[in-house]
Amino acid sequence: MRKAATASESGLSPPEIWGGSVCVFVLVAIMCGGTLAVSAEPPAPVDRNFSAWDANRDGVLARDEVPPGPRRLFDRIDSNGDGRVTLAEHLAGGRRSPLKTKKTEQRQGPSSTGLIHHSIRQAWAQEPQGVKRPYTVKLPEQTADRWPIVILLHGNGGEAARMIGNWPSLLPGWLVVAPQGYERSWNISTERSKAPDVTFIKEVLADVGRRYPQADGSRVSLIGSSNGAGMVFRLLIELDESVAIENAVALVSSMTTGQYRDGRFWARADETSNDYDRPTTPVGKRHLLTVHGTADSVVPYAGGHGPGGTHLSAQQTASAWAVFQGHDGTAIPDSEGRLCGKNLLRYDYPAAAVTHIKVINGRHGLGPAQPAVQALIQELLLRVEKTPPSGAGNSSWGQSRPILVHTRNPLGNSRLLVE
């Protein structure tokens, strides 16, 4: 039998590869009596197609980056349903690859990278016998009596260890903690995971406190990206007074109309459902930074349909939190954003300690704006020291003073990891 032609041999151009791949697989399956035969050709031609389509070079494909022909297969290739296609999903061609959760959860203690792996055991409807849920820790190199804690929440399909990235160098002196979402996602509404994630984060913080006496549970910050930002909003809305969240950063996502509507915040009586049916009042006030790009095709900046349902606009999300935290005026008009960098507009609610950053033409990965966003996150986390938002004065970050001294620019050429 003649070997099936590869993409490069058949002359398929990038706009044809997804559709052509489907035809080749079907033909081979029929000729082999239903047994799928996969050619062992090198993946370089497929990689080139992925690179050609990834117009903004953020390492993932948004729907509008894929040419019209193969775009019809986008939902099939997007195996985890997060609205973007990774290189792994592109190479898999829509076949779901096994998750690595069970392998990850077995690793305990320090690794060659300096990362330490722990786990929390939980049981719920999806895992009635219980399962170990992993989280990864990077200890600060500096000697200190107390370590502030930052919790990193990955996006849908992400991995905790990868999410840590270069955050330890960006936040020297901080204890960096990255929990792993069940099925690589956080339970907001329509994700595959229906895990009790708010309880999980509480238990991770409690476990960190037991293992590391220097960990300062009164100075906890959250940073979440995409699906992880949705989890940030869940935590801000649903955590009780036993957890002290000081700062929160939500990247490239907004609240859903389930989480906030009719001027109120909402939670779910049943976490396995998609119905936010229980009105609730968040406990405490936090310094909040939201960042969103106007060209985001996954979670639209202006609001509308996105992962997990209908989203508020980015500015409506910031305004809702500002009003709750003490802003007594109306939402800042879109035209009154203050330029704070190339293609960056800043909307400050100083009395409420809420800031929104609008990234003009920014996509779901933020792209060239990442270094500037890093600087803003550092400004928030490294310069705010336990000042209640109600005393924010003229600064959106509150009555701030440096708590760490840097002898050089900590940014360098570092890159913000947004999964």
C-alpha positions in Angstrom: 0.0 0.0 0.0 1.3 3.4 -0.9 2.2 5.6 2.0 -0.2 8.5 2.6 1.2 11.8 1.7 2.2 14.2 4.4 1.0 17.8 4.5 4.2 19.0 3.0 4.2 16.4 0.2 0.7 17.1 -0.7 1.4 20.8 -1.1 -1.1 21.8 1.5 -0.8 25.5 2.5 -1.4 26.6 6.1 -5.1 27.6 5.3 -5.7 24.0 4.2 -3.9 21.8 6.8 -6.7 21.2 9.3 -9.3 20.2 6.6 -6.7 18.2 4.7 -5.6 16.4 7.8 -9.1 15.2 8.5 -9.5 13.8 5.0 -6.1 11.9 5.2 -7.0 10.4 8.5 -10.4 9.2 7.2 -8.9 7.7 4.1 -6.2 5.8 6.0 -8.7 4.5 8.5 -10.9 3.1 5.7 -8.1 1.5 3.8 -6.8 -0.2 7.0 -10.1 -1.8 7.9 -11.0 0.7 10.6 -7.5 0.7 12.2 -6.2 4.2 12.3 -2.7 4.3 10.9 -0.6 7.5 11.6 2.3 8.3 9.4 5.6 8.8 11.3 6.5 11.9 9.4 8.2 14.7 11.4 5.8 17.4 12.7 7.7 20.4 11.2 5.2 21.2 8.5 2.4 21.3 11.1 4.5 23.5 13.3 5.1 25.9 10.4 1.3 26.2 9.8 0.8 26.9 13.5 3.4 29.6 13.5 2.0 31.1 10.3 -1.5 31.4 11.8 -0.3 32.7 15.2 -0.3 36.3 14.0 0.4 37.9 17.4 3.0 35.3 18.4 1.4 34.6 21.8 1.8 30.9 21.4 -1.9 30.1 21.0 -4.4 30.4 18.2 -7.5 32.5 18.7 -10.5 31.7 16.5 -10.1 34.8 14.4 -6.4 33.9 13.7 -7.4 30.6 12.0 -8.2 30.9 8.2 -11.9 30.5 7.3 -11.6 26.9 5.9 -10.1 25.2 8.9 -11.9 27.6 11.3 -15.0 25.4 11.0 -13.0 22.7 12.9 -11.9 25.1 15.6 -14.2 23.7 18.3 -13.1 20.1 17.6 -9.3 21.0 17.7 -9.9 23.1 20.9 -10.2 19.9 23.0 -10.5 21.6 26.4 -13.0 24.1 25.2 -11.2 27.2 26.4 -11.6 29.2 23.2 -8.0 28.9 22.0 -5.8 26.2 20.4 -2.4 25.4 21.9 0.4 23.8 19.8 -0.4 20.5 21.6 -4.0 20.6 20.6 -3.1 21.6 17.1 -0.7 18.6 16.8 -3.3 16.2 18.4 -5.9 17.2 15.7 -8.8 17.1 18.1 -7.9 13.9 19.9 -8.0 14.4 23.7 -4.6 13.7 25.2 -4.5 12.1 28.7 -4.2 14.6 31.5 -1.0 14.5 33.6 -2.8 15.2 36.9 -2.2 11.8 38.4 1.5 11.8 37.6 1.9 15.3 38.9 0.1 14.6 42.2 2.5 11.8 43.0 5.5 14.1 43.1 6.4 15.4 46.6 9.2 17.4 47.9 11.8 19.6 46.1 12.7 19.0 42.4 15.8 20.0 40.4 14.2 23.3 39.5 13.7 24.3 43.2 10.0 23.7 43.0 8.3 21.8 45.8 5.2 19.7 45.2 2.5 19.0 47.8 -1.1 17.8 47.6 -4.4 18.1 49.3 -6.9 15.1 49.3 -10.4 16.0 48.3 -13.6 14.0 47.5 -16.6 15.2 45.6 -19.2 13.9 43.1 -16.6 13.4 40.3 -14.1 11.8 42.6 -16.2 10.0 45.3 -13.2 7.9 46.4 -11.1 11.0 46.8 -8.1 12.2 44.8 -4.9 14.0 45.7 -5.0 17.5 44.3 -1.5 18.9 43.7 0.0 22.4 44.3 3.5 23.6 43.7 5.6 26.0 45.9 8.7 28.1 45.2 10.3 29.3 48.4 11.9 32.8 48.5 15.7 32.9 48.4 15.9 35.9 50.9 16.0 35.3 54.6 13.0 36.9 56.3 10.9 36.4 59.4 7.6 36.5 57.4 6.9 35.7 53.7 3.9 37.3 51.9 2.1 34.7 49.8 1.0 35.0 46.2 -1.4 32.4 44.7 -1.1 31.9 41.0 -4.1 30.5 39.2 -3.6 29.2 35.7 -5.9 29.4 32.7 -8.0 26.6 31.3 -5.7 23.8 30.1 -2.8 25.3 32.1 -0.3 23.7 34.5 0.6 25.0 37.9 4.4 24.5 37.6 4.5 26.4 34.3 2.4 29.2 35.8 5.1 29.9 38.3 7.4 30.9 35.5 9.6 33.9 36.5 7.3 35.2 39.3 9.8 34.3 42.0 12.3 36.8 40.5 9.6 39.4 40.0 8.4 39.1 43.6 11.6 38.5 45.6 10.9 37.6 49.2 7.4 36.2 48.4 6.3 32.6 48.8 4.9 31.6 45.4 2.1 29.0 45.4 0.5 27.6 42.3 -2.4 25.2 42.8 -3.4 22.8 40.0 -7.0 22.9 38.8 -8.8 19.6 38.4 -8.9 18.6 34.7 -6.6 21.6 34.3 -9.4 24.0 34.9 -11.2 25.9 37.6 -14.9 25.3 38.3 -16.6 28.6 37.2 -19.6 27.2 35.3 -19.3 25.1 32.1 -15.8 23.6 32.7 -15.2 19.9 32.9 -14.2 20.3 36.5 -17.0 20.4 39.1 -14.5 20.4 42.0 -15.0 22.4 45.2 -12.3 24.9 44.3 -12.9 27.6 46.9 -12.5 25.0 49.6 -9.4 23.7 47.8 -7.7 27.1 47.9 -8.6 27.5 51.6 -7.1 24.1 52.3 -4.0 24.9 50.3 -3.4 28.1 52.3 -3.9 26.2 55.6 -1.5 23.5 54.5 1.1 26.1 53.4 0.8 27.7 56.9 1.4 24.3 58.6 4.4 23.5 56.4 6.1 26.9 56.4 5.9 28.9 59.6 7.3 32.0 57.9 4.3 32.1 55.5 2.2 35.2 56.4 -1.4 34.2 56.1 -2.5 37.8 56.7 -0.8 39.0 53.5 -2.2 36.9 50.6 -2.4 38.1 47.0 -4.1 36.4 44.0 -3.0 36.5 40.4 -5.2 34.7 37.8 -5.3 34.6 34.1 -8.3 33.8 31.9 -10.1 30.9 33.6 -7.8 31.6 36.6 -9.1 35.2 36.6 -12.6 33.8 36.8 -11.4 31.9 39.9 -10.0 35.1 41.4 -13.5 36.6 41.1 -15.0 33.5 42.7 -12.6 33.7 45.6 -13.2 37.4 46.1 -16.9 36.9 46.1 -17.1 33.6 48.1 -14.3 33.4 50.6 -15.2 34.0 54.2 -13.3 36.1 56.8 -11.0 33.2 57.7 -8.8 34.1 54.6 -7.2 37.5 54.3 -6.9 38.5 50.7 -4.9 41.8 50.4 -4.4 42.2 46.7 -6.0 40.6 43.6 -5.0 40.7 39.9 -7.4 39.5 37.2 -5.9 39.1 33.7 -7.8 38.8 30.5 -11.2 37.9 31.9 -14.3 39.6 33.4 -17.1 38.5 35.7 -20.0 36.6 34.2 -23.6 37.8 34.5 -24.0 34.8 36.8 -21.4 36.2 39.2 -22.7 39.8 39.2 -26.1 41.1 38.1 -28.8 43.5 39.4 -26.2 45.3 41.4 -25.4 42.2 43.5 -22.8 39.4 43.7 -23.9 35.8 43.4 -22.6 32.4 44.3 -24.0 28.8 43.6 -25.8 26.8 46.2 -24.7 23.8 44.2 -21.2 24.0 42.7 -21.9 21.2 40.2 -24.5 23.4 38.5 -24.1 26.4 36.3 -26.8 28.4 38.3 -25.6 31.3 40.4 -28.7 31.4 42.5 -27.4 32.6 45.9 -27.0 36.3 46.5 -23.9 37.0 48.6 -21.9 39.9 50.0 -18.1 39.6 49.7 -16.1 39.8 52.9 -13.6 42.6 53.2 -12.1 45.0 50.7 -9.0 44.4 48.6 -6.7 46.2 46.2 -7.8 45.1 42.8 -6.1 45.3 39.4 -7.9 44.1 36.2 -6.2 44.0 32.8 -8.0 43.2 29.5 -7.3 43.7 25.8 -9.7 45.3 23.4 -9.0 42.6 20.7 -9.6 39.7 23.0 -11.6 37.1 20.9 -12.0 34.6 23.8 -13.5 36.9 26.5 -14.7 40.0 24.7 -13.6 43.3 26.2 -17.0 44.8 25.6 -18.7 41.9 27.2 -20.9 39.2 25.6 -20.6 35.5 25.0 -17.4 33.8 26.2 -16.2 30.8 28.1 -18.7 30.0 30.9 -21.6 32.1 29.5 -22.2 35.8 29.1 -19.6 38.2 30.5 -19.8 41.7 31.7 -17.6 44.2 29.9 -14.1 44.7 31.4 -15.0 48.2 32.6 -18.3 47.1 34.0 -16.4 44.5 36.1 -14.0 47.1 37.5 -16.8 49.5 38.2 -18.9 46.9 40.0 -16.0 46.2 42.4 -15.3 49.9 42.8 -18.9 50.7 43.8 -18.8 47.8 46.3 -15.6 49.0 47.8 -16.6 52.6 48.4 -16.7 54.5 45.1 -19.6 56.9 45.3 -19.8 58.1 41.8 -20.6 56.6 38.3 -18.3 54.5 36.2 -15.4 56.3 34.6 -16.3 57.0 31.0 -14.3 55.1 28.4 -12.9 58.4 27.0 -11.4 59.4 30.3 -8.7 56.6 30.6 -5.3 58.0 31.4 -2.4 57.0 29.1 0.1 55.0 31.2 2.2 53.3 28.5 2.1 52.3 24.8 -1.4 51.3 24.0 -2.3 51.3 27.7 -5.1 53.3 29.3 -5.6 53.4 33.1 -8.9 53.8 34.9 -8.4 54.5 38.6 -11.0 54.4 41.4 -8.7 55.7 44.2 -11.2 55.6 47.1 -12.0 52.0 46.3 -8.4 50.9 45.4 -9.6 49.5 42.1 -7.6 50.0 38.9 -8.5 48.8 35.4 -5.9 48.7 32.5 -7.3 48.7 29.0 -4.8 47.2 26.5 -5.6 48.7 23.1 -5.6 46.0 20.4 -4.5 43.5 23.1 -5.5 39.9 22.5 -6.0 37.1 25.0 -2.3 36.7 25.6 -1.6 40.5 26.0 1.4 40.2 23.7 3.8 43.3 23.7 2.0 44.8 26.7 3.2 42.0 29.0 6.3 43.8 30.4 4.3 46.9 31.2 1.6 44.8 32.9 4.4 43.1 34.9 5.5 46.5 36.2 2.0 47.4 37.2 1.6 44.1 39.1 4.9 44.7 40.9 3.8 48.3 41.7 0.7 46.8 43.4 2.2 43.9 45.2 5.6 45.3 46.2 4.5 48.7 47.3 1.3 48.1 49.2 1.6 47.2 52.8 -1.6 46.3 54.5 -3.4 49.6 53.9 -7.2 49.2 53.8 -8.7 50.4 50.5 -10.9 52.9 52.4 -7.8 54.9 53.2 -6.6 55.0 49.7 -6.3 58.7 49.4 -5.0 59.9 46.1 -3.3 56.6 45.1 -5.2 53.7 43.6 -2.8 51.4 45.5 -3.6 53.0 48.8 -1.2 54.8 51.3 1.7 52.8 50.0 5.3 52.6 50.9 8.1 50.3 49.7 8.4 47.1 51.7 11.3 45.7 49.5 14.3 47.6 48.2 15.7 46.8 44.8 19.2 47.8 43.7 18.4 47.2 40.1 15.4 47.0 37.8 13.7 43.7 38.7 12.0 43.5 35.3 14.9 43.1 33.0 13.8 41.2 30.0 11.4 39.0 31.9 8.2 37.8 30.5 4.7 37.6 32.0 3.4 34.1 31.7 -0.3 34.2 30.8 -1.7 30.7 30.2 
